[in-house]
Amino acid sequence: MQLVTTGTLYTIGYSNPGAAAHVARLMRDERTLLLDIRYSPRSRWSPEWNRRALAARYGQCYLWDQRLGNVNYQHHERGIELSEQYPLAVRAVASLLSQGTSLILLCACKNARTCHRSLVAKLVQDALSEMQYEGVSV
């Protein structure tokens, strides 16, 4: 019997108080990646959350995947819509988790219930379950 080690999936909206400290604390673990799932990885009000700043701070442990961003991020009234390529990205995230890598899904939104990061987390969990069902080593 093989012991399976699965990474942990976190979701963080940087608009929440203490988000920067929370991310920094989680990123101390060398098996953790910061996955920016904003459609556009920039902040007009908080430049420390811009793609360039995050890449400078976390190096190769920072990734941006536009495929997991909300296409309608500027038009909330249109609802959440992911790109056509999101299934491939979800599968890649599930694969990383199954290999023991922990991931922080980063978005700007304060409220996780109305943010697309909760949808992405659910899709990843479903993909992990499907991988287990298919007999893929997780």
Backbone as a ProteinNet text record, in pm:
[ID]
protein_1_A
[PRIMARY]
MQLVTTGTLYTIGYSNPGAAAHVARLMRDERTLLLDIRYSPRSRWSPEWNRRALAARYGQCYLWDQRLGNVNYQHHERGIELSEQYPLAVRAVASLLSQGTSLILLCACKNARTCHRSLVAKLVQDALSEMQYEGVSV
[TERTIARY]
85	0	88.6	55.4	133.9	66.9	146.2	95.9	80.6	-38.9	-67.9	-60	20.5	31.2	-24.2	-133.2	-195.2	-169.9	-140.8	-121.9	-253	-243.1	-359.6	-393.7	-521.7	-569.7	-627.5	-569.9	-616.1	-676.2	-772.3	-822.4	-811.9	-757.1	-738.1	-775.2	-852.1	-880.4	-797.9	-713.1	-620.4	-688.2	-816.4	-889.5	-921.6	-905.9	-931.6	-819.3	-852.8	-748.5	-655.6	-528.3	-429.9	-394.4	-445.2	-419.3	-270.2	-200.1	-56.7	21.3	-9.2	59.3	23.8	-102	-146	-73.3	-66.5	4.1	151.5	213.7	356.3	381.3	292.3	306.6	296	196.9	179.9	295.7	349.8	458	591.6	599.6	722.1	745.7	638.2	648.8	697.2	810.9	870.5	787.5	688.5	602	474.2	471.8	353.2	378.4	279.4	282.9	168.3	195.4	92.9	40.6	-83.8	-144.1	-244	-205.8	-286.9	-390.8	-518	-623.3	-708.8	-650.4	-720.2	-707.4	-810.9	-804.6	-699.6	-689.2	-588.3	-511.8	-385.3	-311.7	-252.3	-339.9	-292.5	-395.1	-346.9	-430.7	-399.8	-502.2	-483.7	-455.2	-508.5	-500.5	-390.8	-347.6	-246.5	-138.9	-37.5	63.7	141.4	143.1	212.2	143.9	19.8	-52.4	-46	32.2	51.5	139.4	119.7	194.5	344.9	396.8	541.2	591.8	518.1	559	553.7	450.3	437.7	546.6	574.8	681	816.6	839.2	966.5	978.1	868.1	871	882.4	806.8	798.4	869.1	920.9	996.5	918.1	981.2	918.4	802.2	783.1	670.5	543.5	552.5	436.2	401.7	275.6	226.2	98.6	79.1	-45.5	-107.9	-236.1	-305	-436.1	-432.7	-548.9	-668.1	-640.6	-748.9	-844.2	-797.3	-881.2	-941.1	-921.4	-975.8	-1119.6	-1189.1	-1326.8	-1325.6	-1367.3	-1372	-1454.6	-1555.8	-1646.6	-1607	-1478.7	-1437.4	-1472.4	-1483.6	-1519.6	-1669.8	-1745.6	-1891.3	-1957.8	-1959.7	-2012.9	-2156.5	-2231.3	-2371.9	-2385.6	-2280.5	-2282.9	-2253.4	-2211.2	-2182.8	-2042.3	-2014.7	-1882.4	-1875.4	-1769.7	-1744.6	-1594.3	-1555.4	-1415.1	-1388.3	-1262.5	-1226.3	-1257.2	-1258.4	-1283.5	-1176.2	-1057.3	-944.2	-936.6	-1035	-1025.3	-1014.4	-1077.8	-1064	-919	-838.2	-696.8	-623.9	-654.9	-591.5	-635.1	-761.8	-812.7	-742.7	-727.7	-661.1	-514.3	-448.4	-308.9	-297.6	-390.9	-390.7	-414	-510.1	-538.1	-416.4	-346.4	-226.4	-118.4	-97.4	1	-36.3	-163.2	-208.2	-185.3	-213.1	-198	-52.4	39.2	182.2	236.8	148.8	191.4	219.5	198.1	218	94.1	111.9	-0.1	-11.7	-133.6	-158.8	-247.7	-213.5	-297.3	-362.1	-494.2	-566.1	-588.2	-525.4	-529.8	-621.5	-707.5	-792.3	-801.9	-867.9	-882.1	-1004.5	-1105.8	-1236.8	-1231.7	-1306.3	-1313.9	-1405.8	-1519.3	-1619.6	-1601.3	-1556.4	-1531.3	-1659.2	-1773.3	-1898.8	-1940	-1902.4	-1940.1	-1822.9	-1708.4	-1586.8	-1568.9	-1512.8	-1489.5	-1388.1	-1307.6	-1207.8	-1274	-1394.7	-1467.4	-1512.3	-1554.3	-1590.3	-1467.9	-1355.7	-1233.1	-1192.7	-1199.8	-1166	-1256.4	-1384.4	-1479.3	-1446.4	-1414.5	-1378.3	-1252.1	-1156.1	-1032.4	-1062.8	-1145.4	-1182.6	-1252.4	-1341.7	-1409	-1309.1	-1212.3	-1110	-1026.4	-992.8	-917.8	-997.8	-1126.3	-1212.4	-1219.9	-1230.1	-1235.6	-1104.7	-993.6	-862.9	-853.4	-903.3	-902.3	-990.4	-1107	-1200	-1141.1	-1067	-1006	-884.2	-845.4	-730.7	-598.3	-601.7	-477.4	-417.5	-289.4	-221.2	-230.7	-302.9	-308.9	-267.6
-119.1	0	124.2	217.3	339.2	452.7	526.4	641.2	757.8	815.4	924.4	1056.4	1147.9	1280.7	1379.7	1443.3	1542.1	1679.6	1774.8	1911.7	1971.9	2088.5	2160.3	2272.9	2295.9	2402.9	2513.7	2632	2749.5	2848.2	2928.1	3037.9	3165.7	3268.8	3396.2	3510.8	3602.6	3727.7	3836.3	3903.6	3997.1	4122.3	4141.5	4253.9	4231.1	4108.7	4077.5	4130	4182.7	4228.4	4112.6	4139	4037.3	3940.4	3961.7	3867.6	3857.5	3969.5	3966.7	3882.4	3899.1	3820.7	3672.3	3644.6	3505.6	3438.8	3508.3	3453.9	3432.4	3532.1	3520.7	3401.4	3380.6	3268	3134.6	3122.6	2998.2	2974	3081.1	3068.3	3029.6	3026.8	2979	2830.2	2759.1	2616.7	2603.9	2541.9	2532	2448.5	2376.8	2296.7	2370.9	2501.9	2581.7	2677.2	2686.1	2779.3	2879.2	3001.8	3105.2	3110.5	3072.2	3067.2	3181.7	3280.2	3398.7	3363.8	3366.4	3328.5	3448.5	3566.4	3684.6	3687	3730	3740.4	3842.3	3948.5	4052.2	4069.9	4029.1	4025.5	4160.9	4255.8	4387.3	4449.1	4542.2	4615.8	4763.7	4841.4	4986.5	5047.9	4986.8	5045.8	4986.5	4866.7	4799.3	4739.9	4818.8	4771.3	4647.9	4620.4	4500.5	4372.2	4384.2	4268.1	4259.1	4343.1	4334	4213.4	4161	4041.7	4060.3	4172.1	4195.7	4192.9	4256.1	4259.4	4119.8	4043.8	3908.6	3816.6	3830.7	3749.5	3784.9	3912.9	3954	3898.6	3895.9	3849.3	3697.5	3625.8	3480.6	3400.7	3467.7	3399.6	3290.6	3174.8	3062.1	3001.4	3044.2	2994.4	3074.5	3173.8	3251.3	3214	3180.7	3148.1	3226.9	3266.6	3330.1	3243.9	3212.7	3134.4	3204.1	3276.9	3353.3	3262.2	3137.3	3043.3	3023.4	3051.1	3034.2	3166.3	3271.5	3402.4	3417.6	3510.2	3541.2	3638.9	3590.6	3673.3	3799.4	3789.5	3901	3980.2	3980.6	4046	4194.7	4258.6	4400.5	4423.2	4315.5	4324.6	4220.3	4245.8	4148.4	4108.2	4198.8	4169	4054	4024	3915	3779.1	3778.6	3653	3602	3486.8	3425.6	3345.4	3368.8	3293.1	3270	3145.6	3110.5	3093.3	3099.6	3085.5	2943.8	2927.3	2795.2	2695	2743.4	2656.5	2616.4	2657.3	2630.4	2482.4	2388.5	2247.7	2198.8	2243.4	2203.7	2259.7	2383.5	2446.1	2377.7	2344.8	2276.4	2141.9	2071.1	1940.2	1955	2061.8	2086.2	2116.2	2194.3	2225.4	2097.9	2017.8	1891.9	1800.6	1798.1	1715.2	1762.1	1892.9	1946.1	1907.3	1922.8	1885.8	1737.6	1655.5	1510.6	1470	1557.4	1531.2	1588.2	1644.4	1694.2	1843.3	1914	2058.9	2126.2	2219.6	2299.5	2424.1	2471.7	2586.4	2688.2	2813.3	2923.9	2983.3	2974.3	3039.4	3184.2	3276.4	3418	3496.1	3575.7	3668.9	3795.4	3895.2	4020.8	4021.6	3948.8	3958.1	3930.3	4009.3	3994.1	3877.3	3866.9	3767.6	3640.3	3535.2	3408.4	3348.9	3373	3313.5	3365.5	3488.9	3546.1	3554.3	3504.7	3512.2	3384.1	3398	3281.8	3185.7	3228.6	3137.1	3018.9	3039.8	2927.8	2828	2877.8	2789.9	2712	2780.5	2713.1	2605.2	2636.3	2537.5	2415.3	2436.4	2325.3	2242.3	2309.8	2237.1	2153.3	2207.3	2133.9	2012.3	2030.3	1917.4	1808.4	1849.7	1752.2	1679.3	1752.1	1690.2	1590.6	1624.7	1530.8	1402.9	1418.2	1301.6	1217.2	1283	1211.6	1138.2	1200.4	1135.3	1011.8	1019.3	902.9	793	833.1	736.2	665.6	741.7	685.7	598.8	599.4	518.7	586.9	716.9	791.7	803.3	784.9	791.3	932.2	944.6	1071.2	1054.1
0	0	0	-88.2	-101.9	-23.7	53.8	128	31.3	26.5	-65.1	10.6	-41.5	17.2	-82.8	-45	-130.9	-72.8	-159.7	-114.7	-67	-7.6	42.9	-53.1	-71.6	-157.3	-69.3	-80.4	-6.6	-105.7	-61.1	-143.1	-60.6	-123.4	-53.3	-146.6	-92.9	-161.4	-95	-171.4	-109.2	-53.5	-79.2	-20.3	127.4	172	312.9	400.4	517.8	610	647.2	647.4	684.9	574.7	453.7	344.2	312.5	312	278.1	378.4	505.7	609.1	597.3	566.5	551.6	434	320.8	204.8	238.4	300.3	334.7	427.1	520.6	614.9	539.6	452.8	376.4	280.4	225.6	126.8	190	320	386.1	359	329	297.4	153.4	133.8	0	-95.9	-46.2	-133	-171.2	-147.4	-175.8	-292	-380.4	-492.6	-478.7	-517.7	-522.8	-665.5	-684.6	-817	-830.9	-906	-930.3	-1035.6	-996.8	-1090.3	-1130.6	-1122.5	-1172.3	-1325	-1391.5	-1536.6	-1577.9	-1499.1	-1521.7	-1390.9	-1385.2	-1258.3	-1217.4	-1196.4	-1152.6	-1059.3	-979	-886.1	-899.7	-923.1	-932	-796.3	-690.3	-556.9	-470	-498.6	-416.6	-506.3	-541.4	-636	-589.6	-460.3	-411.9	-459.8	-511.2	-562.6	-715	-779.1	-922.9	-956.5	-1074.3	-1118.5	-1102.9	-1146.2	-1140.8	-995.8	-905.1	-764.6	-702.1	-733.9	-678.4	-734.3	-862.6	-923.1	-863.8	-836.4	-775	-633.4	-563.2	-423.3	-412.8	-495.4	-479.2	-589.4	-689	-793.7	-862.5	-877.3	-946.6	-868.9	-746.2	-666.5	-692	-780.9	-822.3	-966.2	-987.6	-1121.2	-1147.8	-1271.1	-1311.3	-1419.3	-1403.7	-1505.2	-1541.1	-1650	-1694.8	-1725.4	-1760.1	-1793.6	-1676.7	-1555.2	-1436.9	-1388.1	-1465.3	-1429.2	-1474.3	-1409.8	-1446.4	-1564.3	-1678.9	-1799.3	-1774.1	-1690.8	-1661.5	-1537.6	-1501.6	-1377.9	-1374	-1487.8	-1490.8	-1498.9	-1517	-1532.9	-1443.4	-1314.9	-1218.4	-1247.8	-1309	-1338.9	-1439.3	-1513.2	-1611.3	-1548	-1423.9	-1355.2	-1382.4	-1329.1	-1341.7	-1471.3	-1545.5	-1668.1	-1679.8	-1688	-1707.4	-1856.7	-1895.5	-2036.5	-2085.1	-2215.3	-2273.1	-2234.4	-2200.9	-2169.2	-2021.3	-1940.6	-1797.6	-1761.3	-1834.2	-1792.3	-1789.1	-1884.6	-1885.2	-1763.2	-1728.1	-1612.1	-1482.7	-1471.9	-1352.5	-1336.9	-1444.9	-1441.1	-1398.2	-1446	-1407.7	-1258.9	-1206.1	-1063.1	-982	-1023.8	-953.7	-955.7	-1068	-1078.9	-981.5	-972.6	-876.6	-734	-700.1	-565.8	-539.3	-639.3	-621.3	-603	-645.3	-629	-498.8	-414.9	-285	-278.9	-387.7	-389.2	-334.1	-242	-193.2	-279.5	-297.1	-383.6	-314.3	-335.6	-290	-413.3	-423.7	-532.1	-491	-561.6	-526.7	-619	-558.4	-630.3	-546.1	-598.1	-524.9	-434.2	-469.1	-403.8	-253.8	-182.2	-37	0.8	-66.5	-31.1	-114.4	-50	-120.2	-177.7	-113.9	-162.5	-299.7	-330.6	-460	-556.8	-517	-598.3	-679.4	-796.8	-882.2	-823.2	-724.6	-669.3	-598.9	-545.6	-483.9	-589.9	-705.3	-816.2	-863.4	-878.9	-923.3	-822.6	-694.2	-590.6	-601.4	-625.3	-639	-762.8	-872.8	-994.9	-974.3	-900.8	-872.2	-785.1	-683.4	-597	-678.3	-768.4	-854.5	-944	-997	-1082.1	-1003.3	-878.4	-793.4	-771.2	-743	-722.7	-848.3	-963.3	-1090.8	-1115.9	-1084.3	-1102.6	-1014.8	-893.3	-803.7	-858.8	-909.4	-965.2	-1087.3	-1168.3	-1288.9	-1254.6	-1128.9	-1088.8	-1107.8	-1133.4	-1144.8	-1006.1	-995.2	-866.5	-809.3	-698.2	-626.5	-483.5
[MASK]
++++++++++++++++++++++++++++++++++++++++++++++++++++++++++++++++++++++++++++++++++++++++++++++++++++++++++++++++++++++++++++++++++++++++++

